[in-house]
Every structure is written in C-alpha cells, then in structure tokens.
C-alpha cells in the first residue's frame, strides 16, 4: 500500500493544515486587536439599538435574494428619524 494514500497520512495532513490555519487566524486576531479593529461600529439601525424586539437575521438562499428581517414589527427597520413606538428595553 502506498504511504501517501493511506487513511492515516490523510488525517495527519488535514490535521497539520488545520493547525496552520488556526495559528494564522489567532495571529490575525491579535493583530486586529492591537490595531483597534475590535471596535467595529454596530450593524444595528440606530433606532433598534438596545431594543428587545431586534432580530437582525438575513433570510434567503443566495446573496442576491437575501433580505434581513430587522424585527417582527418593522421587517425593514424603523424608517423615520423619530423613535420607534414598539421599542422595548433589553
């Protein structure tokens, strides 16, 4: 049996590849935290910040038809500058 095609060698190659990938992700996270990338602005609409009704999950099978559901009361979010009448504290 060829050693390169044995199931054990395949596992070891995949494991080494995962360890290499995980180490790279860790290093990137450390770099991001040092450069201030962990202070990313919230993707919530301003009227929805701190609201218990916020859902924020996007539904759809592909990127072109996917649409976010902001909350059950206002599926596309509160669209005016006034405060939302359905806002509830978390």
N, CA, C and O atoms as CSV, one atom per row, in Angstrom:
chain,resi,resn,atom,element,x,y,z
A,1,UNK,N,N,0.842,-1.180,0.000
A,1,UNK,CA,C,0.000,0.000,0.000
A,1,UNK,C,C,0.891,1.248,0.000
A,1,UNK,O,O,1.891,1.302,0.715
A,2,UNK,N,N,0.533,2.212,-0.778
A,2,UNK,CA,C,1.288,3.449,-0.875
A,2,UNK,C,C,1.059,4.287,0.394
A,2,UNK,O,O,-0.083,4.490,0.805
A,3,UNK,N,N,2.126,4.761,1.001
A,3,UNK,CA,C,2.011,5.502,2.258
A,3,UNK,C,C,1.297,6.836,2.072
A,3,UNK,O,O,0.627,7.301,2.994
A,4,UNK,N,N,1.424,7.461,0.911
A,4,UNK,CA,C,0.797,8.761,0.687
A,4,UNK,C,C,-0.718,8.650,0.569
A,4,UNK,O,O,-1.427,9.638,0.761
A,5,UNK,N,N,-1.221,7.459,0.256
A,5,UNK,CA,C,-2.653,7.303,0.068
A,5,UNK,C,C,-3.331,6.600,1.246
A,5,UNK,O,O,-4.527,6.314,1.187
A,6,UNK,N,N,-2.592,6.323,2.296
A,6,UNK,CA,C,-3.203,5.637,3.433
A,6,UNK,C,C,-4.087,6.612,4.208
A,6,UNK,O,O,-3.807,7.811,4.234
A,7,UNK,N,N,-5.150,6.111,4.840
A,7,UNK,CA,C,-6.067,6.985,5.575
A,7,UNK,C,C,-5.383,7.728,6.721
A,7,UNK,O,O,-5.759,8.860,7.025
A,8,UNK,N,N,-4.400,7.121,7.356
A,8,UNK,CA,C,-3.712,7.778,8.464
A,8,UNK,C,C,-2.923,8.993,8.020
A,8,UNK,O,O,-2.902,10.006,8.719
A,9,UNK,N,N,-2.280,8.909,6.880
A,9,UNK,CA,C,-1.497,10.042,6.375
A,9,UNK,C,C,-2.418,11.192,5.969
A,9,UNK,O,O,-2.091,12.359,6.185
A,10,UNK,N,N,-3.552,10.868,5.391
A,10,UNK,CA,C,-4.513,11.899,5.010
A,10,UNK,C,C,-4.974,12.668,6.243
A,10,UNK,O,O,-5.086,13.894,6.218
A,11,UNK,N,N,-5.239,11.940,7.317
A,11,UNK,CA,C,-5.653,12.578,8.564
A,11,UNK,C,C,-4.559,13.503,9.081
A,11,UNK,O,O,-4.842,14.621,9.511
A,12,UNK,N,N,-3.321,13.047,9.041
A,12,UNK,CA,C,-2.217,13.865,9.546
A,12,UNK,C,C,-2.022,15.126,8.716
A,12,UNK,O,O,-1.728,16.188,9.264
A,13,UNK,N,N,-2.184,15.021,7.396
A,13,UNK,CA,C,-2.079,16.209,6.539
A,13,UNK,C,C,-3.207,17.203,6.838
A,13,UNK,O,O,-2.976,18.410,6.920
A,14,UNK,N,N,-4.424,16.685,7.000
A,14,UNK,CA,C,-5.546,17.578,7.321
A,14,UNK,C,C,-5.365,18.220,8.683
A,14,UNK,O,O,-5.673,19.398,8.860
A,15,UNK,N,N,-4.870,17.459,9.645
A,15,UNK,CA,C,-4.653,17.992,10.989
A,15,UNK,C,C,-3.593,19.092,10.959
A,15,UNK,O,O,-3.775,20.144,11.572
A,16,UNK,N,N,-2.483,18.856,10.247
A,16,UNK,CA,C,-1.425,19.862,10.148
A,16,UNK,C,C,-1.935,21.111,9.439
A,16,UNK,O,O,-1.583,22.227,9.822
A,17,UNK,N,N,-2.757,20.937,8.414
A,17,UNK,CA,C,-3.331,22.071,7.697
A,17,UNK,C,C,-4.245,22.874,8.616
A,17,UNK,O,O,-4.227,24.104,8.582
A,18,UNK,N,N,-5.043,22.193,9.437
A,18,UNK,CA,C,-5.925,22.889,10.370
A,18,UNK,C,C,-5.124,23.649,11.418
A,18,UNK,O,O,-5.464,24.785,11.750
A,19,UNK,N,N,-4.072,23.042,11.941
A,19,UNK,CA,C,-3.237,23.713,12.938
A,19,UNK,C,C,-2.614,24.971,12.345
A,19,UNK,O,O,-2.562,26.010,13.003
A,20,UNK,N,N,-2.143,24.882,11.112
A,20,UNK,CA,C,-1.566,26.035,10.429
A,20,UNK,C,C,-2.621,27.131,10.236
A,20,UNK,O,O,-2.341,28.307,10.468
A,21,UNK,N,N,-3.833,26.748,9.813
A,21,UNK,CA,C,-4.917,27.715,9.613
A,21,UNK,C,C,-5.300,28.371,10.942
A,21,UNK,O,O,-5.490,29.586,11.004
A,22,UNK,N,N,-5.412,27.566,12.006
A,22,UNK,CA,C,-5.812,28.095,13.307
A,22,UNK,C,C,-4.762,29.068,13.846
A,22,UNK,O,O,-5.111,30.096,14.426
A,23,UNK,N,N,-3.503,28.753,13.662
A,23,UNK,CA,C,-2.428,29.640,14.107
A,23,UNK,C,C,-2.498,30.965,13.346
A,23,UNK,O,O,-2.305,32.027,13.937
A,24,UNK,N,N,-2.771,30.909,12.045
A,24,UNK,CA,C,-2.883,32.136,11.252
A,24,UNK,C,C,-4.077,32.977,11.711
A,24,UNK,O,O,-3.972,34.200,11.802
A,25,UNK,N,N,-5.202,32.335,11.999
A,25,UNK,CA,C,-6.369,33.068,12.480
A,25,UNK,C,C,-6.083,33.733,13.827
A,25,UNK,O,O,-6.491,34.872,14.056
A,26,UNK,N,N,-5.394,33.038,14.702
A,26,UNK,CA,C,-5.037,33.597,16.010
A,26,UNK,C,C,-4.128,34.808,15.851
A,26,UNK,O,O,-4.316,35.827,16.516
A,27,UNK,N,N,-3.147,34.692,14.971
A,27,UNK,CA,C,-2.242,35.816,14.741
A,27,UNK,C,C,-2.984,37.012,14.148
A,27,UNK,O,O,-2.704,38.153,14.514
A,28,UNK,N,N,-3.918,36.764,13.244
A,28,UNK,CA,C,-4.697,37.857,12.668
A,28,UNK,C,C,-5.571,38.519,13.721
A,28,UNK,O,O,-5.730,39.740,13.710
A,29,UNK,N,N,-6.141,37.734,14.634
A,29,UNK,CA,C,-6.983,38.302,15.691
A,29,UNK,C,C,-6.141,39.169,16.628
A,29,UNK,O,O,-6.583,40.235,17.056
A,30,UNK,N,N,-4.942,38.714,16.942
A,30,UNK,CA,C,-4.055,39.511,17.795
A,30,UNK,C,C,-3.707,40.828,17.106
A,30,UNK,O,O,-3.702,41.881,17.743
A,31,UNK,N,N,-3.419,40.769,15.811
A,31,UNK,CA,C,-3.099,41.979,15.062
A,31,UNK,C,C,-4.288,42.929,15.020
A,31,UNK,O,O,-4.131,44.136,15.209
A,32,UNK,N,N,-5.487,42.380,14.770
A,32,UNK,CA,C,-6.681,43.235,14.747
A,32,UNK,C,C,-6.898,43.930,16.086
A,32,UNK,O,O,-7.217,45.118,16.122
A,33,UNK,N,N,-6.729,43.204,17.184
A,33,UNK,CA,C,-6.960,43.799,18.490
A,33,UNK,C,C,-5.930,44.875,18.800
A,33,UNK,O,O,-6.247,45.857,19.471
A,34,UNK,N,N,-4.718,44.707,18.330
A,34,UNK,CA,C,-3.681,45.720,18.556
A,34,UNK,C,C,-3.921,46.969,17.721
A,34,UNK,O,O,-3.568,48.072,18.137
A,35,UNK,N,N,-4.514,46.804,16.554
A,35,UNK,CA,C,-4.734,47.946,15.669
A,35,UNK,C,C,-6.072,48.630,15.899
A,35,UNK,O,O,-6.356,49.647,15.265
A,36,UNK,N,N,-6.901,48.096,16.792
A,36,UNK,CA,C,-8.168,48.732,17.097
A,36,UNK,C,C,-9.322,48.263,16.240
A,36,UNK,O,O,-10.360,48.923,16.215
A,37,UNK,N,N,-9.184,47.143,15.531
A,37,UNK,CA,C,-10.261,46.650,14.695
A,37,UNK,C,C,-11.371,45.996,15.499
A,37,UNK,O,O,-12.428,45.694,14.945
A,38,UNK,N,N,-11.161,45.770,16.789
A,38,UNK,CA,C,-12.214,45.158,17.590
A,38,UNK,C,C,-13.291,46.170,17.965
A,38,UNK,O,O,-14.322,45.791,18.520
A,39,UNK,N,N,-13.072,47.439,17.675
A,39,UNK,CA,C,-14.052,48.476,17.964
A,39,UNK,C,C,-14.839,48.803,16.694
A,39,UNK,O,O,-14.805,49.932,16.203
A,40,UNK,N,N,-15.539,47.808,16.176
A,40,UNK,CA,C,-16.295,47.948,14.941
A,40,UNK,C,C,-17.678,48.517,15.269
A,40,UNK,O,O,-18.298,48.133,16.260
A,41,UNK,N,N,-18.142,49.420,14.438
A,41,UNK,CA,C,-19.460,50.006,14.650
A,41,UNK,C,C,-20.548,48.950,14.519
A,41,UNK,O,O,-20.414,48.003,13.743
A,42,UNK,N,N,-21.611,49.112,15.269
A,42,UNK,CA,C,-22.715,48.160,15.262
A,42,UNK,C,C,-23.444,48.204,13.926
A,42,UNK,O,O,-23.579,49.268,13.322
A,43,UNK,N,N,-23.913,47.045,13.464
A,43,UNK,CA,C,-24.658,46.992,12.213
A,43,UNK,C,C,-26.151,47.218,12.450
A,43,UNK,O,O,-26.928,47.272,11.497
A,44,UNK,N,N,-26.552,47.349,13.708
A,44,UNK,CA,C,-27.963,47.619,14.014
A,44,UNK,C,C,-28.340,49.021,13.585
A,44,UNK,O,O,-27.536,49.946,13.701
A,45,UNK,N,N,-29.556,49.184,13.090
A,45,UNK,CA,C,-30.028,50.549,12.818
A,45,UNK,C,C,-30.061,51.351,14.120
A,45,UNK,O,O,-30.244,50.780,15.195
A,46,UNK,N,N,-29.890,52.638,14.030
A,46,UNK,CA,C,-29.816,53.484,15.218
A,46,UNK,C,C,-31.067,53.363,16.087
A,46,UNK,O,O,-30.970,53.337,17.314
A,47,UNK,N,N,-32.231,53.289,15.461
A,47,UNK,CA,C,-33.483,53.193,16.208
A,47,UNK,C,C,-33.642,51.849,16.912
A,47,UNK,O,O,-34.457,51.730,17.827
A,48,UNK,N,N,-32.875,50.827,16.501
A,48,UNK,CA,C,-33.020,49.476,17.059
A,48,UNK,C,C,-32.000,49.149,18.135
A,48,UNK,O,O,-32.065,48.070,18.723
A,49,UNK,N,N,-31.070,50.034,18.409
A,49,UNK,CA,C,-30.028,49.732,19.387
A,49,UNK,C,C,-30.630,49.642,20.779
A,49,UNK,O,O,-31.288,50.572,21.248
A,50,UNK,N,N,-30.395,48.503,21.438
A,50,UNK,CA,C,-30.907,48.273,22.777
A,50,UNK,C,C,-32.338,47.776,22.820
A,50,UNK,O,O,-32.921,47.698,23.902
A,51,UNK,N,N,-32.925,47.438,21.678
A,51,UNK,CA,C,-34.325,47.007,21.620
A,51,UNK,C,C,-34.416,45.487,21.759
A,51,UNK,O,O,-33.631,44.752,21.160
A,52,UNK,N,N,-35.374,45.030,22.549
A,52,UNK,CA,C,-35.580,43.594,22.758
A,52,UNK,C,C,-36.219,42.935,21.542
A,52,UNK,O,O,-36.120,41.717,21.393
A,53,UNK,N,N,-36.869,43.695,20.672
A,53,UNK,CA,C,-37.543,43.138,19.504
A,53,UNK,C,C,-36.625,42.969,18.301
A,53,UNK,O,O,-37.050,42.444,17.272
A,54,UNK,N,N,-35.377,43.402,18.413
A,54,UNK,CA,C,-34.443,43.317,17.284
A,54,UNK,C,C,-34.159,41.862,16.964
A,54,UNK,O,O,-33.874,41.068,17.860
A,55,UNK,N,N,-34.237,41.507,15.674
A,55,UNK,CA,C,-33.950,40.133,15.234
A,55,UNK,C,C,-32.667,40.108,14.424
A,55,UNK,O,O,-31.719,39.423,14.808
A,56,UNK,N,N,-32.606,40.830,13.321
A,56,UNK,CA,C,-31.381,41.047,12.574
A,56,UNK,C,C,-30.799,39.884,11.806
A,56,UNK,O,O,-29.620,39.927,11.451
A,57,UNK,N,N,-31.570,38.846,11.531
A,57,UNK,CA,C,-31.066,37.711,10.766
A,57,UNK,C,C,-31.491,37.861,9.315
A,57,UNK,O,O,-32.634,38.224,9.038
A,58,UNK,N,N,-30.579,37.584,8.385
A,58,UNK,CA,C,-30.893,37.665,6.961
A,58,UNK,C,C,-31.396,36.312,6.479
A,58,UNK,O,O,-30.813,35.279,6.808
A,59,UNK,N,N,-32.464,36.312,5.710
A,59,UNK,CA,C,-33.054,35.091,5.179
A,59,UNK,C,C,-32.975,35.095,3.665
A,59,UNK,O,O,-33.112,36.142,3.033
A,60,UNK,N,N,-32.757,33.938,3.088
A,60,UNK,CA,C,-32.659,33.776,1.643
A,60,UNK,C,C,-31.564,32.782,1.319
A,60,UNK,O,O,-30.666,32.542,2.126
A,61,UNK,N,N,-31.649,32.201,0.123
A,61,UNK,CA,C,-30.705,31.155,-0.237
A,61,UNK,C,C,-29.439,31.658,-0.900
A,61,UNK,O,O,-28.400,31.005,-0.803
A,62,UNK,N,N,-29.492,32.785,-1.563
A,62,UNK,CA,C,-28.275,33.313,-2.165
A,62,UNK,C,C,-28.175,34.805,-1.874
A,62,UNK,O,O,-29.134,35.430,-1.422
A,63,UNK,N,N,-27.011,35.358,-2.138
A,63,UNK,CA,C,-26.719,36.733,-1.757
A,63,UNK,C,C,-27.632,37.754,-2.441
A,63,UNK,O,O,-27.904,38.812,-1.873
A,64,UNK,N,N,-28.105,37.452,-3.643
A,64,UNK,CA,C,-28.919,38.426,-4.381
A,64,UNK,C,C,-30.345,38.505,-3.851
A,64,UNK,O,O,-30.972,39.561,-3.929
A,65,UNK,N,N,-30.868,37.404,-3.312
A,65,UNK,CA,C,-32.253,37.422,-2.824
A,65,UNK,C,C,-32.349,37.484,-1.306
A,65,UNK,O,O,-33.453,37.529,-0.763
A,66,UNK,N,N,-31.222,37.488,-0.615
A,66,UNK,CA,C,-31.228,37.519,0.845
A,66,UNK,C,C,-31.698,38.879,1.345
A,66,UNK,O,O,-31.285,39.916,0.826
A,67,UNK,N,N,-32.563,38.868,2.356
A,67,UNK,CA,C,-33.072,40.112,2.931
A,67,UNK,C,C,-33.056,39.994,4.452
A,67,UNK,O,O,-33.447,38.962,4.996
A,68,UNK,N,N,-32.606,41.044,5.144
A,68,UNK,CA,C,-32.596,40.989,6.607
A,68,UNK,C,C,-33.985,41.242,7.184
A,68,UNK,O,O,-34.737,42.074,6.677
A,69,UNK,N,N,-34.310,40.525,8.234
A,69,UNK,CA,C,-35.538,40.758,8.982
A,69,UNK,C,C,-35.121,41.485,10.244
A,69,UNK,O,O,-34.554,40.881,11.155
A,70,UNK,N,N,-35.398,42.787,10.304
A,70,UNK,CA,C,-34.926,43.601,11.415
A,70,UNK,C,C,-35.701,43.274,12.682
A,70,UNK,O,O,-35.099,43.001,13.721
A,71,UNK,N,N,-37.019,43.298,12.612
A,71,UNK,CA,C,-37.830,42.892,13.758
A,71,UNK,C,C,-39.210,42.477,13.257
A,71,UNK,O,O,-39.535,42.668,12.085
A,72,UNK,N,N,-40.011,41.916,14.141
A,72,UNK,CA,C,-41.336,41.451,13.748
A,72,UNK,C,C,-42.300,42.588,13.459
A,72,UNK,O,O,-43.216,42.435,12.652
A,73,UNK,N,N,-42.104,43.717,14.106
A,73,UNK,CA,C,-42.997,44.857,13.893
A,73,UNK,C,C,-42.649,45.630,12.621
A,73,UNK,O,O,-43.536,46.050,11.876
A,74,UNK,N,N,-41.372,45.811,12.386
A,74,UNK,CA,C,-40.899,46.586,11.237
A,74,UNK,C,C,-39.835,45.759,10.508
A,74,UNK,O,O,-38.650,45.879,10.816
A,75,UNK,N,N,-40.241,44.919,9.544
A,75,UNK,CA,C,-39.304,43.998,8.894
A,75,UNK,C,C,-38.105,44.673,8.240
A,75,UNK,O,O,-37.033,44.072,8.166
A,76,UNK,N,N,-38.256,45.892,7.770
A,76,UNK,CA,C,-37.151,46.595,7.118
A,76,UNK,C,C,-36.537,47.658,8.021
A,76,UNK,O,O,-35.713,48.453,7.570
A,77,UNK,N,N,-36.928,47.677,9.276
A,77,UNK,CA,C,-36.400,48.646,10.231
A,77,UNK,C,C,-37.283,49.875,10.308
A,77,UNK,O,O,-38.106,50.119,9.426
A,78,UNK,N,N,-37.108,50.642,11.361
A,78,UNK,CA,C,-37.865,51.872,11.534
A,78,UNK,C,C,-37.276,52.919,10.617
A,78,UNK,O,O,-36.097,53.253,10.738
A,79,UNK,N,N,-38.083,53.453,9.688
A,79,UNK,CA,C,-37.566,54.252,8.583
A,79,UNK,C,C,-37.591,55.764,8.799
A,79,UNK,O,O,-37.143,56.509,7.927
A,80,UNK,N,N,-38.096,56.228,9.922
A,80,UNK,CA,C,-38.123,57.678,10.156
A,80,UNK,C,C,-37.096,58.044,11.218
A,80,UNK,O,O,-36.493,57.173,11.845
A,81,UNK,N,N,-36.903,59.352,11.411
A,81,UNK,CA,C,-35.918,59.829,12.387
A,81,UNK,C,C,-36.446,59.812,13.814
A,81,UNK,O,O,-35.664,59.923,14.759
A,82,UNK,N,N,-37.738,59.677,13.987
A,82,UNK,CA,C,-38.312,59.649,15.335
A,82,UNK,C,C,-38.041,58.288,15.979
A,82,UNK,O,O,-37.631,57.342,15.306
A,83,UNK,N,N,-38.271,58.204,17.274
A,83,UNK,CA,C,-38.029,56.928,17.959
A,83,UNK,C,C,-39.139,55.939,17.621
A,83,UNK,O,O,-40.282,56.329,17.382
A,84,UNK,N,N,-38.796,54.687,17.606
A,84,UNK,CA,C,-39.734,53.618,17.247
A,84,UNK,C,C,-40.776,53.451,18.356
A,84,UNK,O,O,-40.411,53.383,19.529
A,85,UNK,N,N,-42.058,53.385,18.012
A,85,UNK,CA,C,-43.091,53.230,19.044
A,85,UNK,C,C,-43.125,51.842,19.673
A,85,UNK,O,O,-43.719,51.663,20.736
A,86,UNK,N,N,-42.501,50.862,19.037
A,86,UNK,CA,C,-42.500,49.481,19.542
A,86,UNK,C,C,-41.211,49.122,20.264
A,86,UNK,O,O,-40.996,47.955,20.590
A,87,UNK,N,N,-40.349,50.100,20.522
A,87,UNK,CA,C,-39.055,49.852,21.154
A,87,UNK,C,C,-39.245,49.376,22.588
A,87,UNK,O,O,-40.000,49.978,23.352
A,88,UNK,N,N,-38.560,48.292,22.952
A,88,UNK,CA,C,-38.589,47.758,24.321
A,88,UNK,C,C,-37.170,47.551,24.789
A,88,UNK,O,O,-36.317,47.089,24.031
A,89,UNK,N,N,-36.915,47.892,26.041
A,89,UNK,CA,C,-35.568,47.733,26.599
A,89,UNK,C,C,-35.210,46.255,26.728
A,89,UNK,O,O,-36.060,45.433,27.070
A,90,UNK,N,N,-33.946,45.921,26.453
A,90,UNK,CA,C,-33.454,44.544,26.581
A,90,UNK,C,C,-33.599,44.024,27.984
A,90,UNK,O,O,-33.233,42.882,28.259
